[in-house]
Amino acid sequence: MSVVKINALTVPAEMREELERRFGNRAGMVESSDGFEWFELLRPVEGTDRYLVYTRWRSEEDFKRWQESQSFQAGHAQAAAEAASQGQGQGHGHGQGPSQGHGQGQGPGHGHGQGPAATGSELWSFEVVQSTGRRKS
Ligand code: HEM
């Protein structure tokens, strides 16, 4: 059964463009991972002001493996530093609890030295119960 992992990011209005640019720069960060099925960066329009990073995986194990991988950790070095300094013990930005960005430095994955565009994040997990796509013609 596939699992859906959504990272809900709080992003100040003035950082939206920067966030989208950073995601754009990281195309390919996840596609080649074993068990990866789908990714979408969802920009909020109505009902919430949080961006959703939608990812779908073949299994929980595949997601965990990706989170523990070099590719995820390098891409989320800033989050990792902050999670560690908040004593969460996870070390790689699981999105549990807020990840506050204070602009104190630059992770390797970041475009420039202004710290994270997101000021908070929350990880949501789902199991796919039903799924359908566009009808094939
Ligand atoms: C559901 C799995 C994911 C989790 C748990 C996660 C975790 C996080 C966290 C905690 C942040 C906020 C801290 C920070 O800004 O550094 C963040 C931001 C970010 N993540 Fe992820 N992430 C996930 C998926 C992805 C994917 C699939 C990509 C790339 C395709 C990605 C690329 C980024 C980028 C570019 C940022 C923005 C950094 C910024 O705020 O400037 N993430 N992620």
Boltz pocket constraint, residues with backbone or C-beta under 6 A from the ligand:
constraints:
  - pocket:
      binder: B
      contacts: [[A, 5], [A, 6], [A, 7], [A, 9], [A, 18], [A, 19], [A, 22], [A, 23], [A, 26], [A, 27], [A, 28], [A, 29], [A, 30], [A, 39], [A, 53], [A, 55], [A, 75], [A, 76], [A, 77], [A, 78], [A, 79], [A, 92], [A, 93], [A, 94], [A, 95], [A, 99], [A, 110], [A, 115], [A, 116], [A, 117], [A, 118], [A, 120], [A, 121], [A, 123]]
      max_distance: 6.0
